[in-house]
Amino acid sequence: MQGTFSRAKSFSQNLSKWDVKKVIITKDFNKEVQNTFGNENLPKFNISITYSK
């Protein structure tokens, strides 16, 4: 259990190092997609996160 927690902690730290501008661009992109397709017709994106020991 401790190992799982430490891996999750290091993973979240890696996420926090990501460029903030990329996050903002993603939010703007999501707005553009909503404006283009409408909320009812939003394409579904599935993102799987895998990690190895």
CHARMM internal coordinates of N, CA and C (Angstrom, degrees):
IC EDIT
DIST 1 N 1 CA 1.4605
DIST 1 CA 1 C 1.5255
ANGL 1 N 1 CA 1 C 110.68
DIST 1 C 2 N 1.3187
ANGL 1 CA 1 C 2 N 115.87
DIHE 1 N 1 CA 1 C 2 N -40.90
DIST 2 N 2 CA 1.4616
ANGL 1 C 2 N 2 CA 119.67
DIHE 1 CA 1 C 2 N 2 CA 179.89
DIST 2 CA 2 C 1.5317
ANGL 2 N 2 CA 2 C 111.03
DIHE 1 C 2 N 2 CA 2 C -61.54
DIST 2 C 3 N 1.3350
ANGL 2 CA 2 C 3 N 116.13
DIHE 2 N 2 CA 2 C 3 N -39.85
DIST 3 N 3 CA 1.4585
ANGL 2 C 3 N 3 CA 119.36
DIHE 2 CA 2 C 3 N 3 CA 179.76
DIST 3 CA 3 C 1.5165
ANGL 3 N 3 CA 3 C 111.82
DIHE 2 C 3 N 3 CA 3 C -64.17
DIST 3 C 4 N 1.3262
ANGL 3 CA 3 C 4 N 116.11
DIHE 3 N 3 CA 3 C 4 N -40.19
DIST 4 N 4 CA 1.4611
ANGL 3 C 4 N 4 CA 119.92
DIHE 3 CA 3 C 4 N 4 CA 178.43
DIST 4 CA 4 C 1.5165
ANGL 4 N 4 CA 4 C 110.48
DIHE 3 C 4 N 4 CA 4 C -62.45
DIST 4 C 5 N 1.3318
ANGL 4 CA 4 C 5 N 116.45
DIHE 4 N 4 CA 4 C 5 N -41.51
DIST 5 N 5 CA 1.4610
ANGL 4 C 5 N 5 CA 119.90
DIHE 4 CA 4 C 5 N 5 CA -179.21
DIST 5 CA 5 C 1.5216
ANGL 5 N 5 CA 5 C 110.92
DIHE 4 C 5 N 5 CA 5 C -64.92
DIST 5 C 6 N 1.3358
ANGL 5 CA 5 C 6 N 117.21
DIHE 5 N 5 CA 5 C 6 N -43.66
DIST 6 N 6 CA 1.4618
ANGL 5 C 6 N 6 CA 119.51
DIHE 5 CA 5 C 6 N 6 CA -177.91
DIST 6 CA 6 C 1.5242
ANGL 6 N 6 CA 6 C 110.78
DIHE 5 C 6 N 6 CA 6 C -66.62
DIST 6 C 7 N 1.3392
ANGL 6 CA 6 C 7 N 117.42
DIHE 6 N 6 CA 6 C 7 N -34.83
DIST 7 N 7 CA 1.4656
ANGL 6 C 7 N 7 CA 119.23
DIHE 6 CA 6 C 7 N 7 CA 177.09
DIST 7 CA 7 C 1.5255
ANGL 7 N 7 CA 7 C 110.44
DIHE 6 C 7 N 7 CA 7 C -66.90
DIST 7 C 8 N 1.3280
ANGL 7 CA 7 C 8 N 116.69
DIHE 7 N 7 CA 7 C 8 N -41.04
DIST 8 N 8 CA 1.4621
ANGL 7 C 8 N 8 CA 119.81
DIHE 7 CA 7 C 8 N 8 CA 178.63
DIST 8 CA 8 C 1.5210
ANGL 8 N 8 CA 8 C 110.37
DIHE 7 C 8 N 8 CA 8 C -65.29
DIST 8 C 9 N 1.3285
ANGL 8 CA 8 C 9 N 116.71
DIHE 8 N 8 CA 8 C 9 N -37.42
DIST 9 N 9 CA 1.4628
ANGL 8 C 9 N 9 CA 120.29
DIHE 8 CA 8 C 9 N 9 CA 179.76
DIST 9 CA 9 C 1.5235
ANGL 9 N 9 CA 9 C 110.64
DIHE 8 C 9 N 9 CA 9 C -65.61
DIST 9 C 10 N 1.3357
ANGL 9 CA 9 C 10 N 117.05
DIHE 9 N 9 CA 9 C 10 N -46.29
DIST 10 N 10 CA 1.4617
ANGL 9 C 10 N 10 CA 119.69
DIHE 9 CA 9 C 10 N 10 CA 179.79
DIST 10 CA 10 C 1.5232
ANGL 10 N 10 CA 10 C 110.49
DIHE 9 C 10 N 10 CA 10 C -65.96
DIST 10 C 11 N 1.3338
ANGL 10 CA 10 C 11 N 117.20
DIHE 10 N 10 CA 10 C 11 N -33.71
DIST 11 N 11 CA 1.4590
ANGL 10 C 11 N 11 CA 120.32
DIHE 10 CA 10 C 11 N 11 CA 177.84
DIST 11 CA 11 C 1.5273
ANGL 11 N 11 CA 11 C 110.50
DIHE 10 C 11 N 11 CA 11 C -64.34
DIST 11 C 12 N 1.3375
ANGL 11 CA 11 C 12 N 117.41
DIHE 11 N 11 CA 11 C 12 N -44.06
DIST 12 N 12 CA 1.4568
ANGL 11 C 12 N 12 CA 120.19
DIHE 11 CA 11 C 12 N 12 CA 179.81
DIST 12 CA 12 C 1.5225
ANGL 12 N 12 CA 12 C 110.77
DIHE 11 C 12 N 12 CA 12 C -66.73
DIST 12 C 13 N 1.3341
ANGL 12 CA 12 C 13 N 117.35
DIHE 12 N 12 CA 12 C 13 N -33.29
DIST 13 N 13 CA 1.4629
ANGL 12 C 13 N 13 CA 119.57
DIHE 12 CA 12 C 13 N 13 CA 176.40
DIST 13 CA 13 C 1.5239
ANGL 13 N 13 CA 13 C 110.38
DIHE 12 C 13 N 13 CA 13 C -66.59
DIST 13 C 14 N 1.3272
ANGL 13 CA 13 C 14 N 116.95
DIHE 13 N 13 CA 13 C 14 N -37.99
DIST 14 N 14 CA 1.4582
ANGL 13 C 14 N 14 CA 119.70
DIHE 13 CA 13 C 14 N 14 CA 176.86
DIST 14 CA 14 C 1.5252
ANGL 14 N 14 CA 14 C 110.57
DIHE 13 C 14 N 14 CA 14 C -63.42
DIST 14 C 15 N 1.3219
ANGL 14 CA 14 C 15 N 116.91
DIHE 14 N 14 CA 14 C 15 N -39.98
DIST 15 N 15 CA 1.4603
ANGL 14 C 15 N 15 CA 120.39
DIHE 14 CA 14 C 15 N 15 CA 178.88
DIST 15 CA 15 C 1.5228
ANGL 15 N 15 CA 15 C 110.88
DIHE 14 C 15 N 15 CA 15 C -62.67
DIST 15 C 16 N 1.3374
ANGL 15 CA 15 C 16 N 116.90
DIHE 15 N 15 CA 15 C 16 N -38.00
DIST 16 N 16 CA 1.4611
ANGL 15 C 16 N 16 CA 119.66
DIHE 15 CA 15 C 16 N 16 CA -176.57
DIST 16 CA 16 C 1.5200
ANGL 16 N 16 CA 16 C 111.70
DIHE 15 C 16 N 16 CA 16 C -69.55
DIST 16 C 17 N 1.3311
ANGL 16 CA 16 C 17 N 117.46
DIHE 16 N 16 CA 16 C 17 N -16.83
DIST 17 N 17 CA 1.4627
ANGL 16 C 17 N 17 CA 120.62
DIHE 16 CA 16 C 17 N 17 CA 179.02
DIST 17 CA 17 C 1.5217
ANGL 17 N 17 CA 17 C 111.98
DIHE 16 C 17 N 17 CA 17 C -83.86
DIST 17 C 18 N 1.3226
ANGL 17 CA 17 C 18 N 117.65
DIHE 17 N 17 CA 17 C 18 N -8.80
DIST 18 N 18 CA 1.4541
ANGL 17 C 18 N 18 CA 120.12
DIHE 17 CA 17 C 18 N 18 CA -177.69
DIST 18 CA 18 C 1.5225
ANGL 18 N 18 CA 18 C 110.70
DIHE 17 C 18 N 18 CA 18 C -65.05
DIST 18 C 19 N 1.3125
ANGL 18 CA 18 C 19 N 114.86
DIHE 18 N 18 CA 18 C 19 N 153.17
DIST 19 N 19 CA 1.4587
ANGL 18 C 19 N 19 CA 121.43
DIHE 18 CA 18 C 19 N 19 CA -176.99
DIST 19 CA 19 C 1.5304
ANGL 19 N 19 CA 19 C 110.06
DIHE 18 C 19 N 19 CA 19 C -66.00
DIST 19 C 20 N 1.3314
ANGL 19 CA 19 C 20 N 115.41
DIHE 19 N 19 CA 19 C 20 N 128.26
DIST 20 N 20 CA 1.4661
ANGL 19 C 20 N 20 CA 119.89
DIHE 19 CA 19 C 20 N 20 CA -179.84
DIST 20 CA 20 C 1.5214
ANGL 20 N 20 CA 20 C 110.35
DIHE 19 C 20 N 20 CA 20 C -64.73
DIST 20 C 21 N 1.3298
ANGL 20 CA 20 C 21 N 117.29
DIHE 20 N 20 CA 20 C 21 N -33.76
DIST 21 N 21 CA 1.4625
ANGL 20 C 21 N 21 CA 120.14
DIHE 20 CA 20 C 21 N 21 CA -179.19
DIST 21 CA 21 C 1.5237
ANGL 21 N 21 CA 21 C 110.69
DIHE 20 C 21 N 21 CA 21 C -60.88
DIST 21 C 22 N 1.3269
ANGL 21 CA 21 C 22 N 117.16
DIHE 21 N 21 CA 21 C 22 N -36.76
DIST 22 N 22 CA 1.4574
ANGL 21 C 22 N 22 CA 119.84
DIHE 21 CA 21 C 22 N 22 CA 179.39
DIST 22 CA 22 C 1.5208
ANGL 22 N 22 CA 22 C 110.37
DIHE 21 C 22 N 22 CA 22 C -63.35
DIST 22 C 23 N 1.3309
ANGL 22 CA 22 C 23 N 116.73
DIHE 22 N 22 CA 22 C 23 N -38.43
DIST 23 N 23 CA 1.4632
ANGL 22 C 23 N 23 CA 120.31
DIHE 22 CA 22 C 23 N 23 CA 179.26
DIST 23 CA 23 C 1.5194
ANGL 23 N 23 CA 23 C 110.13
DIHE 22 C 23 N 23 CA 23 C -64.95
DIST 23 C 24 N 1.3384
ANGL 23 CA 23 C 24 N 116.68
DIHE 23 N 23 CA 23 C 24 N -43.08
DIST 24 N 24 CA 1.4644
ANGL 23 C 24 N 24 CA 120.62
DIHE 23 CA 23 C 24 N 24 CA 179.74
DIST 24 CA 24 C 1.5251
ANGL 24 N 24 CA 24 C 110.02
DIHE 23 C 24 N 24 CA 24 C -63.89
DIST 24 C 25 N 1.3414
ANGL 24 CA 24 C 25 N 116.54
DIHE 24 N 24 CA 24 C 25 N -42.61
DIST 25 N 25 CA 1.4599
ANGL 24 C 25 N 25 CA 120.02
DIHE 24 CA 24 C 25 N 25 CA 178.46
DIST 25 CA 25 C 1.5263
ANGL 25 N 25 CA 25 C 110.01
DIHE 24 C 25 N 25 CA 25 C -60.80
DIST 25 C 26 N 1.3182
ANGL 25 CA 25 C 26 N 116.83
DIHE 25 N 25 CA 25 C 26 N -40.08
DIST 26 N 26 CA 1.4615
ANGL 25 C 26 N 26 CA 120.56
DIHE 25 CA 25 C 26 N 26 CA 179.41
DIST 26 CA 26 C 1.5197
ANGL 26 N 26 CA 26 C 110.59
DIHE 25 C 26 N 26 CA 26 C -63.33
DIST 26 C 27 N 1.3359
ANGL 26 CA 26 C 27 N 116.91
DIHE 26 N 26 CA 26 C 27 N -41.45
DIST 27 N 27 CA 1.4648
ANGL 26 C 27 N 27 CA 119.57
DIHE 26 CA 26 C 27 N 27 CA 179.01
DIST 27 CA 27 C 1.5211
ANGL 27 N 27 CA 27 C 110.52
DIHE 26 C 27 N 27 CA 27 C -63.43
DIST 27 C 28 N 1.3521
ANGL 27 CA 27 C 28 N 116.79
DIHE 27 N 27 CA 27 C 28 N -43.13
DIST 28 N 28 CA 1.4564
ANGL 27 C 28 N 28 CA 120.00
DIHE 27 CA 27 C 28 N 28 CA 178.21
DIST 28 CA 28 C 1.5245
ANGL 28 N 28 CA 28 C 110.72
DIHE 27 C 28 N 28 CA 28 C -63.28
DIST 28 C 29 N 1.3263
ANGL 28 CA 28 C 29 N 116.23
DIHE 28 N 28 CA 28 C 29 N -39.07
DIST 29 N 29 CA 1.4614
ANGL 28 C 29 N 29 CA 120.40
DIHE 28 CA 28 C 29 N 29 CA 178.65
DIST 29 CA 29 C 1.5221
ANGL 29 N 29 CA 29 C 110.32
DIHE 28 C 29 N 29 CA 29 C -62.59
DIST 29 C 30 N 1.3284
ANGL 29 CA 29 C 30 N 116.53
DIHE 29 N 29 CA 29 C 30 N -41.79
DIST 30 N 30 CA 1.4619
ANGL 29 C 30 N 30 CA 120.11
DIHE 29 CA 29 C 30 N 30 CA 178.49
DIST 30 CA 30 C 1.5220
ANGL 30 N 30 CA 30 C 110.83
DIHE 29 C 30 N 30 CA 30 C -61.37
DIST 30 C 31 N 1.3390
ANGL 30 CA 30 C 31 N 117.07
DIHE 30 N 30 CA 30 C 31 N -39.59
DIST 31 N 31 CA 1.4640
ANGL 30 C 31 N 31 CA 120.19
DIHE 30 CA 30 C 31 N 31 CA 177.88
DIST 31 CA 31 C 1.5218
ANGL 31 N 31 CA 31 C 110.42
DIHE 30 C 31 N 31 CA 31 C -63.88
DIST 31 C 32 N 1.3451
ANGL 31 CA 31 C 32 N 116.13
DIHE 31 N 31 CA 31 C 32 N -41.92
DIST 32 N 32 CA 1.4615
ANGL 31 C 32 N 32 CA 119.73
DIHE 31 CA 31 C 32 N 32 CA 179.11
DIST 32 CA 32 C 1.5230
ANGL 32 N 32 CA 32 C 110.69
DIHE 31 C 32 N 32 CA 32 C -62.04
DIST 32 C 33 N 1.3328
ANGL 32 CA 32 C 33 N 116.26
DIHE 32 N 32 CA 32 C 33 N -41.76
DIST 33 N 33 CA 1.4634
ANGL 32 C 33 N 33 CA 119.92
DIHE 32 CA 32 C 33 N 33 CA 179.22
DIST 33 CA 33 C 1.5238
ANGL 33 N 33 CA 33 C 110.01
DIHE 32 C 33 N 33 CA 33 C -62.89
DIST 33 C 34 N 1.3334
ANGL 33 CA 33 C 34 N 116.64
DIHE 33 N 33 CA 33 C 34 N -42.37
DIST 34 N 34 CA 1.4653
ANGL 33 C 34 N 34 CA 119.93
DIHE 33 CA 33 C 34 N 34 CA 179.45
DIST 34 CA 34 C 1.5228
ANGL 34 N 34 CA 34 C 110.62
DIHE 33 C 34 N 34 CA 34 C -63.82
DIST 34 C 35 N 1.3435
ANGL 34 CA 34 C 35 N 116.47
DIHE 34 N 34 CA 34 C 35 N -41.15
DIST 35 N 35 CA 1.4585
ANGL 34 C 35 N 35 CA 119.43
DIHE 34 CA 34 C 35 N 35 CA -179.65
DIST 35 CA 35 C 1.5245
ANGL 35 N 35 CA 35 C 111.16
DIHE 34 C 35 N 35 CA 35 C -66.90
DIST 35 C 36 N 1.3264
ANGL 35 CA 35 C 36 N 116.51
DIHE 35 N 35 CA 35 C 36 N -32.68
DIST 36 N 36 CA 1.4607
ANGL 35 C 36 N 36 CA 120.55
DIHE 35 CA 35 C 36 N 36 CA -177.11
DIST 36 CA 36 C 1.5187
ANGL 36 N 36 CA 36 C 111.47
DIHE 35 C 36 N 36 CA 36 C -77.29
DIST 36 C 37 N 1.3287
ANGL 36 CA 36 C 37 N 116.52
DIHE 36 N 36 CA 36 C 37 N -48.34
DIST 37 N 37 CA 1.4637
ANGL 36 C 37 N 37 CA 120.20
DIHE 36 CA 36 C 37 N 37 CA -173.11
DIST 37 CA 37 C 1.5197
ANGL 37 N 37 CA 37 C 112.44
DIHE 36 C 37 N 37 CA 37 C -94.94
DIST 37 C 38 N 1.3253
ANGL 37 CA 37 C 38 N 117.58
DIHE 37 N 37 CA 37 C 38 N -21.58
DIST 38 N 38 CA 1.4518
ANGL 37 C 38 N 38 CA 120.36
DIHE 37 CA 37 C 38 N 38 CA -170.82
DIST 38 CA 38 C 1.5168
ANGL 38 N 38 CA 38 C 109.28
DIHE 37 C 38 N 38 CA 38 C 83.67
DIST 38 C 39 N 1.3237
ANGL 38 CA 38 C 39 N 116.67
DIHE 38 N 38 CA 38 C 39 N 153.98
DIST 39 N 39 CA 1.4607
ANGL 38 C 39 N 39 CA 120.34
DIHE 38 CA 38 C 39 N 39 CA -175.16
DIST 39 CA 39 C 1.5253
ANGL 39 N 39 CA 39 C 112.49
DIHE 38 C 39 N 39 CA 39 C -62.64
DIST 39 C 40 N 1.3374
ANGL 39 CA 39 C 40 N 117.47
DIHE 39 N 39 CA 39 C 40 N -29.19
DIST 40 N 40 CA 1.4603
ANGL 39 C 40 N 40 CA 119.46
DIHE 39 CA 39 C 40 N 40 CA -176.38
DIST 40 CA 40 C 1.5207
ANGL 40 N 40 CA 40 C 111.37
DIHE 39 C 40 N 40 CA 40 C -74.74
DIST 40 C 41 N 1.3312
ANGL 40 CA 40 C 41 N 116.79
DIHE 40 N 40 CA 40 C 41 N -27.96
DIST 41 N 41 CA 1.4643
ANGL 40 C 41 N 41 CA 120.55
DIHE 40 CA 40 C 41 N 41 CA -172.25
DIST 41 CA 41 C 1.5244
ANGL 41 N 41 CA 41 C 112.45
DIHE 40 C 41 N 41 CA 41 C -106.91
DIST 41 C 42 N 1.3254
ANGL 41 CA 41 C 42 N 116.72
DIHE 41 N 41 CA 41 C 42 N 24.36
DIST 42 N 42 CA 1.4615
ANGL 41 C 42 N 42 CA 118.89
DIHE 41 CA 41 C 42 N 42 CA -178.59
DIST 42 CA 42 C 1.5215
ANGL 42 N 42 CA 42 C 110.73
DIHE 41 C 42 N 42 CA 42 C -64.11
DIST 42 C 43 N 1.3244
ANGL 42 CA 42 C 43 N 116.71
DIHE 42 N 42 CA 42 C 43 N 131.72
DIST 43 N 43 CA 1.4639
ANGL 42 C 43 N 43 CA 118.33
DIHE 42 CA 42 C 43 N 43 CA 173.74
DIST 43 CA 43 C 1.5170
ANGL 43 N 43 CA 43 C 109.99
DIHE 42 C 43 N 43 CA 43 C -67.68
DIST 43 C 44 N 1.3131
ANGL 43 CA 43 C 44 N 115.60
DIHE 43 N 43 CA 43 C 44 N 146.40
DIST 44 N 44 CA 1.4622
ANGL 43 C 44 N 44 CA 120.34
DIHE 43 CA 43 C 44 N 44 CA -179.18
DIST 44 CA 44 C 1.5254
ANGL 44 N 44 CA 44 C 109.24
DIHE 43 C 44 N 44 CA 44 C -95.81
DIST 44 C 45 N 1.3217
ANGL 44 CA 44 C 45 N 114.93
DIHE 44 N 44 CA 44 C 45 N 129.00
DIST 45 N 45 CA 1.4525
ANGL 44 C 45 N 45 CA 120.16
DIHE 44 CA 44 C 45 N 45 CA 177.07
DIST 45 CA 45 C 1.5202
ANGL 45 N 45 CA 45 C 108.89
DIHE 44 C 45 N 45 CA 45 C -113.59
DIST 45 C 46 N 1.3131
ANGL 45 CA 45 C 46 N 116.23
DIHE 45 N 45 CA 45 C 46 N 125.85
DIST 46 N 46 CA 1.4614
ANGL 45 C 46 N 46 CA 120.91
DIHE 45 CA 45 C 46 N 46 CA 175.19
DIST 46 CA 46 C 1.5190
ANGL 46 N 46 CA 46 C 108.79
DIHE 45 C 46 N 46 CA 46 C -107.02
DIST 46 C 47 N 1.3087
ANGL 46 CA 46 C 47 N 116.30
DIHE 46 N 46 CA 46 C 47 N 123.77
DIST 47 N 47 CA 1.4570
ANGL 46 C 47 N 47 CA 121.62
DIHE 46 CA 46 C 47 N 47 CA 179.47
DIST 47 CA 47 C 1.5178
ANGL 47 N 47 CA 47 C 107.78
DIHE 46 C 47 N 47 CA 47 C -115.36
DIST 47 C 48 N 1.3162
ANGL 47 CA 47 C 48 N 115.74
DIHE 47 N 47 CA 47 C 48 N 117.80
DIST 48 N 48 CA 1.4581
ANGL 47 C 48 N 48 CA 119.27
DIHE 47 CA 47 C 48 N 48 CA 178.05
DIST 48 CA 48 C 1.5205
ANGL 48 N 48 CA 48 C 109.20
DIHE 47 C 48 N 48 CA 48 C -101.07
DIST 48 C 49 N 1.3130
ANGL 48 CA 48 C 49 N 115.54
DIHE 48 N 48 CA 48 C 49 N 137.38
DIST 49 N 49 CA 1.4561
ANGL 48 C 49 N 49 CA 121.40
DIHE 48 CA 48 C 49 N 49 CA 179.31
DIST 49 CA 49 C 1.5214
ANGL 49 N 49 CA 49 C 107.76
DIHE 48 C 49 N 49 CA 49 C -114.20
DIST 49 C 50 N 1.3133
ANGL 49 CA 49 C 50 N 115.57
DIHE 49 N 49 CA 49 C 50 N 119.67
DIST 50 N 50 CA 1.4581
ANGL 49 C 50 N 50 CA 119.75
DIHE 49 CA 49 C 50 N 50 CA 178.95
DIST 50 CA 50 C 1.5158
ANGL 50 N 50 CA 50 C 109.12
DIHE 49 C 50 N 50 CA 50 C -120.46
DIST 50 C 51 N 1.3015
ANGL 50 CA 50 C 51 N 116.00
DIHE 50 N 50 CA 50 C 51 N 148.09
DIST 51 N 51 CA 1.4582
ANGL 50 C 51 N 51 CA 120.46
DIHE 50 CA 50 C 51 N 51 CA 175.17
DIST 51 CA 51 C 1.5158
ANGL 51 N 51 CA 51 C 108.48
DIHE 50 C 51 N 51 CA 51 C -144.87
DIST 51 C 52 N 1.3089
ANGL 51 CA 51 C 52 N 114.76
DIHE 51 N 51 CA 51 C 52 N 151.86
DIST 52 N 52 CA 1.4605
ANGL 51 C 52 N 52 CA 119.58
DIHE 51 CA 51 C 52 N 52 CA 179.13
DIST 52 CA 52 C 1.5197
ANGL 52 N 52 CA 52 C 109.38
DIHE 51 C 52 N 52 CA 52 C -113.29
DIST 52 C 53 N 1.3245
ANGL 52 CA 52 C 53 N 115.38
DIHE 52 N 52 CA 52 C 53 N 157.61
DIST 53 N 53 CA 1.4602
ANGL 52 C 53 N 53 CA 119.94
DIHE 52 CA 52 C 53 N 53 CA -177.27
DIST 53 CA 53 C 1.5254
ANGL 53 N 53 CA 53 C 110.18
DIHE 52 C 53 N 53 CA 53 C -70.87
END
COOR INIT
IC SEED 1 N 1 CA 1 C
IC BUILD
